[in-house]
Amino acid sequence: MKQTPAIIRLFLVAAFAVSILTPSFAQTAATATNSVIELDVNGMKVLIKRRPGTPTVAAGLFFRGGSRNLTAANAGIESFALAVAGEATKSYPRQSLRKEIARMGTNISSGSNNDYSALSLASTKTNFETSWKIFTDVALNPAFATEDVERLRDARLTALRAVNDSPESMLAELNDKIIYAGHPYANSPEGTIETVSKFKTADLVAYHKGLLETSRMLLVVVGDVEPQALQKDIEKAFGTLPKGSYKAEPVVPLTLTKSTLDVTSKSLQTDYVKGTFAAPSLRDPDYYAMRTAITILQQNVFQEVRVRRNLSYAPDADLSAMGANTGSISVSSVNPNEAVRAMLGEIQKLQQGSADQDSIDQMSGYFLTTHYLKQETNAAQAGDLAQYELIGGGWRNSFEFLDRIRKVKAADVQAVANKYMKNLQFTIVGDPKRVDRSVFVSN
């Protein structure tokens, strides 16, 4: 469960943030897209955002598809292959690579989620040229040494076996299995104990080779770089790769037609509860009203469940950011029935139109503050551009976030609450005897 919502603190400075930032925002938003150069390099889309004066450079090489690239038999292979690729290349054995990137203060890492995977680079501007050469070598010429495969396999298996050690991670794992049953997201990006145990080095090599099609790839670079010079480096690195025929399509949204409840018995002092509902994705016009609605709900459940009733330390409401998106409420409590009943009551109030326009308008300060705080680093901006390009209807939409939030009306919040905040899929880890089923499936 999350700690005290940051929104409580951020609202204290929201009005100040609005007074400072709002006058210049319109000009910034109108010209923001001009700061990004879009290129096509051998079928690979490239986005370069130059930020003069910044001392670091961030780059991300993204691979489209995520869970849709996987099957039940090879779940986790993409994440595993990219992680091993980052250990050593044919030109840089592991120790040499580690020594060189440590000397420069460079970081090269990888990650995967349900929608895409990425190799990422963070370096100083001074060391970007050398870091770029290593980064592209990691992407294109990994060594896949057997000792690296086995070491990372052991680490991944240890992490997978530890899922049930924490009630939070156990709850998340069980929740995903329930809501994604029959959906492409059912294929976990991190894999399972069974799949990760079986992958051979040759499997990883073959899978990695299949990823290197430019139609699958997106490159984003943010920092104080010279676009024309960088374009030449990109063409040199990626210009001879096969284009392939990958076609990016939006993932099928979740269809949740009725409320459900799944309780897993575990001896704990408190019961851990999560209720999930289908929600609009970044590319959906409803996303911005839902983002506002979730923020209001987060405040309200905190005040009602923690402050007024003292039923839980950290009740929460959350909106994910996935192609097939979800929203949720979550709580840890010795009295899960009363806690969830109160949270569902707050949802019902939103559905009945409790959010007034003045309160919604005042939230602009909160969104303004959090938006710019999240945009402070080049890595964050690269990630934002990539996320909107891959699952948000195009990178240009990333610059429209605040404008669209400002246009949200009270009627929009009520509409999305009624449209989406229903048919919750409840997952509980704790004592089944403390659970009154009628509280969770009556709506």
C-alpha positions as CSV (number, residue, x, y, z in Angstrom):
1,M,0.0,0.0,0.0
2,K,1.2,3.5,-0.7
3,Q,2.2,6.0,1.9
4,T,0.3,9.3,2.6
5,P,-0.8,10.7,-0.7
6,A,1.6,13.4,-1.9
7,I,-1.5,15.4,-3.1
8,I,-2.2,16.4,0.4
9,R,1.1,18.2,0.7
10,L,1.3,19.4,-2.9
11,F,-2.1,21.2,-2.6
12,L,-0.4,23.5,-0.1
13,V,1.9,24.9,-2.8
14,A,-0.5,24.6,-5.7
15,A,-1.8,28.2,-5.7
16,F,1.8,29.5,-5.6
17,A,2.7,27.2,-8.5
18,V,-0.2,28.5,-10.6
19,S,0.8,32.1,-10.1
20,I,4.4,31.4,-11.2
21,L,3.8,29.0,-14.0
22,T,0.5,29.7,-15.6
23,P,1.3,33.0,-17.4
24,S,4.1,31.4,-19.5
25,F,2.5,28.0,-20.1
26,A,0.4,29.0,-23.1
27,Q,3.5,30.1,-25.0
28,T,5.4,27.0,-23.8
29,A,2.7,24.6,-24.9
30,A,2.3,26.3,-28.3
31,T,5.9,26.0,-29.1
32,A,6.8,22.7,-27.3
33,T,6.4,20.4,-30.3
34,N,8.9,22.5,-32.1
35,S,11.6,21.4,-29.7
36,V,11.2,17.8,-30.9
37,I,12.6,16.6,-34.2
38,E,11.0,13.5,-35.7
39,L,13.1,11.4,-38.1
40,D,12.7,8.1,-40.0
41,V,16.0,6.1,-40.0
42,N,15.6,3.0,-42.0
43,G,12.0,2.5,-40.9
44,M,12.7,3.3,-37.2
45,K,11.0,6.4,-35.8
46,V,13.4,8.6,-34.0
47,L,12.5,11.5,-31.7
48,I,15.3,14.0,-30.7
49,K,14.5,16.7,-28.1
50,R,17.3,19.2,-27.7
51,R,17.5,20.9,-24.3
52,P,20.4,23.4,-24.4
53,G,22.4,23.8,-21.3
54,T,21.4,20.5,-19.7
55,P,24.5,18.6,-18.4
56,T,23.1,15.1,-19.1
57,V,21.7,13.1,-22.1
58,A,19.1,10.4,-21.9
59,A,18.3,7.9,-24.6
60,G,15.8,5.1,-24.8
61,L,15.6,2.3,-27.4
62,F,12.0,1.0,-27.2
63,F,10.6,-2.2,-28.6
64,R,6.9,-2.3,-29.3
65,G,4.4,-5.0,-28.3
66,G,5.1,-6.0,-24.7
67,S,3.0,-8.9,-23.6
68,R,1.6,-9.3,-27.1
69,N,5.0,-10.5,-28.2
70,L,4.8,-13.3,-25.7
71,T,3.0,-16.6,-25.2
72,A,2.4,-18.6,-22.1
73,A,5.4,-20.7,-23.0
74,N,7.9,-17.9,-23.4
75,A,6.6,-15.3,-21.0
76,G,9.6,-13.3,-19.7
77,I,11.9,-14.0,-22.6
78,E,12.0,-10.4,-23.8
79,S,12.9,-8.9,-20.4
80,F,15.4,-11.7,-19.8
81,A,17.1,-11.2,-23.2
82,L,17.5,-7.5,-22.8
83,A,18.8,-7.8,-19.3
84,V,21.5,-10.3,-20.4
85,A,22.3,-8.0,-23.4
86,G,23.2,-5.3,-20.9
87,E,25.8,-7.4,-19.2
88,A,28.4,-7.6,-22.0
89,T,29.0,-7.2,-25.7
90,K,31.2,-8.8,-28.2
91,S,33.5,-5.8,-28.0
92,Y,33.2,-5.2,-24.3
93,P,33.4,-8.2,-22.0
94,R,31.5,-7.8,-18.7
95,Q,34.4,-6.5,-16.6
96,S,35.5,-4.0,-19.3
97,L,32.0,-2.7,-19.8
98,R,31.4,-2.3,-16.1
99,K,34.7,-0.5,-15.7
100,E,34.2,1.9,-18.6
101,I,30.6,2.9,-17.7
102,A,31.6,3.3,-14.0
103,R,34.5,5.6,-15.1
104,M,32.2,7.8,-17.0
105,G,29.3,7.7,-14.6
106,T,27.1,6.3,-17.3
107,N,24.1,4.0,-16.7
108,I,22.7,1.4,-19.1
109,S,19.7,-0.5,-18.1
110,S,16.6,-2.3,-19.4
111,G,13.0,-2.9,-18.4
112,S,9.8,-4.3,-19.7
113,N,6.1,-3.8,-19.1
114,N,2.9,-5.0,-20.6
115,D,3.1,-2.6,-23.6
116,Y,6.8,-2.3,-24.5
117,S,10.4,-2.9,-23.5
118,A,13.3,-0.6,-23.4
119,L,17.1,-0.3,-23.2
120,S,18.0,3.0,-21.6
121,L,21.1,5.2,-21.5
122,A,21.9,8.0,-19.1
123,S,25.2,9.8,-19.4
124,T,26.9,13.2,-19.0
125,K,27.0,15.4,-22.1
126,T,30.8,15.2,-21.9
127,N,30.8,11.4,-22.1
128,F,27.8,10.9,-24.4
129,E,29.8,10.1,-27.5
130,T,31.6,7.1,-25.9
131,S,28.5,6.1,-24.0
132,W,26.5,6.1,-27.2
133,K,28.9,3.6,-28.8
134,I,28.7,1.3,-25.8
135,F,24.9,1.6,-25.7
136,T,24.4,0.8,-29.4
137,D,26.8,-2.1,-29.0
138,V,24.7,-3.5,-26.1
139,A,21.6,-3.1,-28.3
140,L,23.1,-4.7,-31.4
141,N,26.0,-7.0,-30.5
142,P,25.4,-8.5,-27.0
143,A,27.7,-11.4,-26.0
144,F,25.0,-13.6,-24.3
145,A,27.8,-15.3,-22.3
146,T,26.5,-18.4,-20.6
147,E,27.7,-17.2,-17.2
148,D,25.7,-14.0,-17.5
149,V,22.6,-15.9,-18.5
150,E,22.9,-18.2,-15.5
151,R,23.6,-15.4,-13.0
152,L,20.7,-13.4,-14.1
153,R,18.5,-16.5,-14.3
154,D,19.2,-17.2,-10.6
155,A,18.4,-13.6,-9.7
156,R,15.1,-13.6,-11.6
157,L,14.1,-16.9,-10.1
158,T,14.9,-15.7,-6.6
159,A,12.7,-12.6,-7.2
160,L,9.8,-14.7,-8.6
161,R,9.9,-17.1,-5.7
162,A,9.8,-14.2,-3.3
163,V,6.5,-12.8,-4.6
164,N,4.5,-14.4,-1.9
165,D,6.8,-13.2,0.8
166,S,5.2,-9.7,0.8
167,P,1.4,-9.3,1.0
168,E,1.6,-6.3,-1.3
169,S,3.4,-8.2,-4.1
170,M,1.3,-11.3,-3.5
171,L,-1.9,-9.1,-3.9
172,A,-0.6,-7.5,-7.1
173,E,0.3,-10.9,-8.6
174,L,-3.1,-12.4,-7.8
175,N,-4.9,-9.3,-9.0
176,D,-3.1,-9.4,-12.4
177,K,-4.0,-13.1,-12.9
178,I,-7.7,-12.4,-12.3
179,I,-8.2,-9.2,-14.3
180,Y,-5.9,-10.3,-17.3
181,A,-7.3,-13.8,-17.7
182,G,-7.8,-14.4,-21.4
183,H,-6.2,-11.1,-22.3
184,P,-2.7,-10.6,-23.9
185,Y,-1.5,-9.1,-20.6
186,A,-1.9,-12.5,-19.0
187,N,1.6,-13.2,-20.4
188,S,3.8,-11.6,-17.7
189,P,6.7,-9.5,-19.0
190,E,8.8,-10.9,-16.1
191,G,7.8,-14.5,-16.8
192,T,7.1,-17.3,-14.4
193,I,9.4,-19.7,-12.5
194,E,8.6,-22.4,-15.1
195,T,9.4,-20.3,-18.2
196,V,12.5,-18.5,-16.8
197,S,13.9,-21.9,-15.7
198,K,13.7,-23.3,-19.2
199,F,15.2,-20.6,-21.4
200,K,18.4,-21.6,-23.1
201,T,21.1,-19.2,-24.2
202,A,20.2,-20.0,-27.8
203,D,16.5,-19.1,-27.1
204,L,17.6,-15.6,-25.9
205,V,19.9,-15.1,-28.9
206,A,17.2,-16.0,-31.3
207,Y,14.6,-13.9,-29.6
208,H,16.9,-10.9,-29.5
209,K,17.6,-11.2,-33.2
210,G,13.9,-11.1,-33.9
211,L,13.5,-7.9,-31.9
212,L,16.0,-6.1,-34.2
213,E,13.6,-5.0,-36.8
214,T,13.2,-1.2,-37.2
215,S,9.5,-1.4,-37.6
216,R,9.3,-2.6,-34.0
217,M,11.7,0.0,-32.6
218,L,11.5,3.6,-31.4
219,L,14.5,5.7,-30.4
220,V,14.1,8.8,-28.2
221,V,17.0,11.1,-27.2
222,V,16.7,14.1,-24.9
223,G,19.6,16.4,-24.0
224,D,21.9,19.1,-25.3
225,V,22.8,17.2,-28.5
226,E,23.3,18.4,-32.0
227,P,20.5,16.7,-34.0
228,Q,22.3,16.5,-37.4
229,A,25.4,15.0,-35.9
230,L,23.4,12.5,-33.9
231,Q,21.3,11.6,-36.9
232,K,24.5,10.4,-38.6
233,D,25.4,8.3,-35.6
234,I,22.0,6.8,-35.6
235,E,22.1,6.0,-39.3
236,K,25.5,4.4,-38.8
237,A,24.3,2.2,-36.0
238,F,20.8,1.2,-37.2
239,G,20.9,1.9,-41.0
240,T,21.5,-1.7,-42.0
241,L,19.0,-3.5,-39.8
242,P,16.0,-5.3,-41.4
243,K,12.8,-3.2,-41.4
244,G,10.5,-6.1,-40.8
245,S,6.7,-5.8,-41.1
246,Y,5.5,-5.1,-37.6
247,K,2.3,-3.1,-37.4
248,A,1.5,-1.3,-34.2
249,E,-2.1,-1.7,-33.1
250,P,-3.9,-0.6,-29.9
251,V,-4.2,-3.4,-27.4
252,V,-7.7,-4.8,-26.8
253,P,-9.3,-3.0,-23.8
254,L,-10.3,-5.0,-20.8
255,T,-13.9,-6.1,-20.6
256,L,-15.1,-6.5,-17.0
257,T,-18.8,-7.3,-16.9
258,K,-19.6,-8.0,-13.3
259,S,-18.0,-7.5,-9.8
260,T,-16.0,-10.4,-8.5
261,L,-14.2,-11.4,-5.3
262,D,-11.2,-13.6,-4.8
263,V,-9.9,-14.2,-1.3
264,T,-6.5,-15.9,-0.6
265,S,-6.0,-17.0,2.9
266,K,-2.8,-15.8,4.6
267,S,-2.1,-15.2,8.3
268,L,-1.6,-11.5,8.6
269,Q,-2.5,-8.8,11.1
270,T,-4.4,-6.9,8.5
271,D,-6.2,-7.8,5.3
272,Y,-4.9,-6.4,2.0
273,V,-7.6,-5.5,-0.5
274,K,-7.5,-4.2,-4.1
275,G,-10.5,-3.5,-6.3
276,T,-9.8,-3.0,-10.0
277,F,-11.9,-1.6,-12.8
278,A,-11.4,-1.0,-16.5
279,A,-10.3,2.6,-17.2
280,P,-9.6,4.8,-20.3
281,S,-6.0,4.7,-21.7
282,L,-3.8,7.7,-22.5
283,R,-5.1,7.7,-26.1
284,D,-8.8,7.9,-24.9
285,P,-10.4,11.3,-24.6
286,D,-11.9,10.2,-21.3
287,Y,-8.5,9.7,-19.8
288,Y,-8.2,13.3,-18.5
289,A,-11.6,13.4,-16.8
290,M,-10.7,10.0,-15.2
291,R,-7.3,11.3,-14.1
292,T,-9.2,14.2,-12.4
293,A,-11.8,11.8,-10.9
294,I,-9.1,9.5,-9.5
295,T,-7.3,12.4,-7.9
296,I,-10.5,13.6,-6.2
297,L,-11.3,10.0,-5.1
298,Q,-7.8,9.6,-3.7
299,Q,-8.3,12.7,-1.5
300,N,-11.7,11.6,-0.4
301,V,-10.9,8.1,0.5
302,F,-7.9,9.3,2.5
303,Q,-10.0,11.7,4.4
304,E,-12.9,9.3,5.0
305,V,-11.1,6.1,5.7
306,R,-8.0,7.3,7.5
307,V,-8.7,10.7,8.9
308,R,-12.4,10.4,9.9
309,R,-12.8,6.7,10.5
310,N,-9.3,5.6,11.3
311,L,-9.8,2.3,9.4
312,S,-6.5,2.2,7.6
313,Y,-3.1,4.0,7.5
314,A,-2.9,4.4,3.7
315,P,-6.1,3.9,1.7
316,D,-5.5,4.8,-1.9
317,A,-7.0,5.2,-5.4
318,D,-4.9,4.9,-8.5
319,L,-5.0,5.2,-12.2
320,S,-2.5,3.1,-14.2
321,A,-0.9,4.1,-17.5
322,M,-1.2,1.1,-19.8
323,G,-2.7,0.4,-23.3
324,A,-5.5,-1.6,-21.7
325,N,-5.8,0.6,-18.6
326,T,-7.2,0.1,-15.1
327,G,-8.1,2.1,-12.1
328,S,-8.2,0.8,-8.6
329,I,-8.9,1.3,-4.9
330,S,-6.7,-0.4,-2.3
331,V,-6.5,-0.6,1.4
332,S,-5.0,-2.6,4.3
333,S,-7.3,-2.9,7.3
334,V,-8.3,-5.1,10.2
335,N,-11.9,-4.2,9.1
336,P,-11.9,-4.6,5.3
337,N,-15.7,-4.6,5.1
338,E,-16.1,-1.2,6.7
339,A,-13.0,0.3,4.8
340,V,-14.2,-0.9,1.4
341,R,-17.8,0.1,2.2
342,A,-16.6,3.6,2.9
343,M,-14.5,3.7,-0.3
344,L,-17.4,2.5,-2.5
345,G,-19.4,5.2,-0.8
346,E,-17.0,7.8,-2.1
347,I,-17.2,6.3,-5.6
348,Q,-21.0,6.6,-5.4
349,K,-20.8,10.2,-4.4
350,L,-18.7,10.9,-7.5
351,Q,-21.3,9.1,-9.6
352,Q,-24.0,11.3,-8.1
353,G,-22.1,14.5,-9.0
354,S,-20.4,15.4,-5.8
355,A,-17.4,17.0,-7.6
356,D,-18.1,20.7,-8.1
357,Q,-16.5,22.8,-10.8
358,D,-14.7,25.2,-8.4
359,S,-12.9,22.3,-6.8
360,I,-11.9,20.9,-10.1
361,D,-10.6,24.2,-11.4
362,Q,-8.5,24.6,-8.2
363,M,-6.9,21.3,-9.0
364,S,-5.0,22.8,-11.9
365,G,-2.3,23.9,-9.5
366,Y,-1.8,20.3,-8.4
367,F,-1.5,18.9,-11.9
368,L,0.7,21.8,-12.9
369,T,3.0,21.2,-10.0
370,T,3.3,17.4,-10.4
371,H,3.6,17.6,-14.2
372,Y,6.6,19.9,-14.1
373,L,8.2,18.0,-11.2
374,K,8.0,14.9,-13.2
375,Q,9.5,16.6,-16.2
376,E,12.7,17.8,-14.5
377,T,15.1,15.2,-15.9
378,N,15.9,14.4,-19.5
379,A,15.2,10.7,-18.7
380,A,11.7,11.6,-17.5
381,Q,11.0,13.6,-20.7
382,A,12.3,10.8,-22.9
383,G,10.1,8.3,-21.1
384,D,7.1,10.7,-21.4
385,L,7.6,11.1,-25.2
386,A,8.0,7.4,-25.7
387,Q,4.9,6.5,-23.6
388,Y,2.7,8.8,-25.6
389,E,4.1,7.7,-28.9
390,L,3.7,4.0,-28.1
391,I,0.3,4.0,-26.2
392,G,-0.9,7.5,-26.1
393,G,-1.9,8.3,-29.6
394,G,1.4,10.0,-30.6
395,W,4.2,12.0,-28.9
396,R,2.6,15.3,-29.6
397,N,-0.2,14.5,-27.2
398,S,2.3,14.6,-24.4
399,F,2.4,18.4,-24.7
400,E,-1.4,18.7,-24.5
401,F,-1.8,17.1,-21.0
402,L,-2.3,20.3,-19.0
403,D,-4.6,21.9,-21.7
404,R,-6.8,18.8,-21.6
405,I,-6.9,18.6,-17.9
406,R,-8.0,22.3,-17.7
407,K,-10.9,21.5,-19.9
408,V,-12.4,18.9,-17.6
409,K,-15.8,19.8,-16.3
410,A,-17.8,18.5,-13.3
411,A,-20.2,16.7,-15.6
412,D,-17.2,14.9,-17.2
413,V,-16.0,13.6,-13.8
414,Q,-19.5,12.4,-13.0
415,A,-19.8,10.7,-16.4
416,V,-16.5,8.8,-16.2
417,A,-17.3,7.7,-12.6
418,N,-20.5,6.2,-13.9
419,K,-19.0,4.8,-17.1
420,Y,-15.9,3.1,-15.6
421,M,-16.0,2.9,-11.8
422,K,-18.1,-0.3,-11.7
423,N,-17.8,-4.1,-11.9
424,L,-14.8,-4.0,-9.6
425,Q,-12.6,-7.1,-9.4
426,F,-11.7,-7.5,-5.8
427,T,-8.7,-9.4,-4.6
428,I,-8.0,-10.0,-0.9
429,V,-5.0,-11.5,0.9
430,G,-5.8,-12.2,4.5
431,D,-8.4,-13.9,6.7
432,P,-11.5,-15.1,4.8
433,K,-13.5,-15.1,8.0
434,R,-13.2,-11.3,8.2
435,V,-14.7,-10.8,4.7
436,D,-18.4,-10.1,4.1
437,R,-18.9,-11.0,0.4
438,S,-22.0,-8.9,0.0
439,V,-19.9,-5.7,0.5
440,F,-17.7,-6.5,-2.4
441,V,-20.0,-7.9,-5.1
442,S,-23.2,-6.0,-4.4
443,N,-22.5,-3.2,-6.8
